[in-house]
Each structure stands twice: as structure tokens, then as C-alpha cells.
Amino acid sequence: MDLEQEWNTSMRPLVWGLVISTAALIGTYLFAQINWLVMLLTFTQSVAVLVYFLHLGIENKPRWNLIVFLFMLVLIIVVIGGSMWVMYNIDYNVMVK
């Protein structure tokens, strides 16, 4: 990462990320009954964390950051999907009489 960028020398992006993430978290807590709004606020919070804290996408060639992020996303999907599949099969096999 280039040391002359504002992202490395200023606290402003970190404060903006904190404000956006906190507002999304409080909004999710307050509007927990509205499913589409919770999903929108959750997506907003995750984008704010990726951009402001993990600095994903601010380099000229963020190829390696993107590759690592996509690999992490695939791993999360496999772990969660595998867990859901195992739990479904356990529930199906145990509950059958």
C-alpha cells in the first residue's frame, strides 16, 4: 500500500467506518422486526468494514486482497453450508420413527 495515501496517515477513514458501522448496528437493533431493513443494514455494515477497516479496493491493483477475500467467502459458504447439511441430515435421521 502506498504510504502517501490518506488511508494510512489520517484517522478520518477509521472514524467514518466506526460511525457507519455503529449506525448500522444500532439501526439493526432498533428495527429487528423488519427483515429487509436488517439485511440492508447488515450489508451496509459489512461493506463499511471491508472498505474502511480492511482497505479492500483502495489500491491501484487490489488483486491479492480480492483473491484472499473471495477465498475467505468461499470457505465461509462451505463451512456454513456443510454445517447446515449435517444438521439437516441429523435432524431427519433422528426424527424418523
Order of alpha helices (4+ residues) and beta strands (2+ residues): alpha-alpha-alpha-alpha
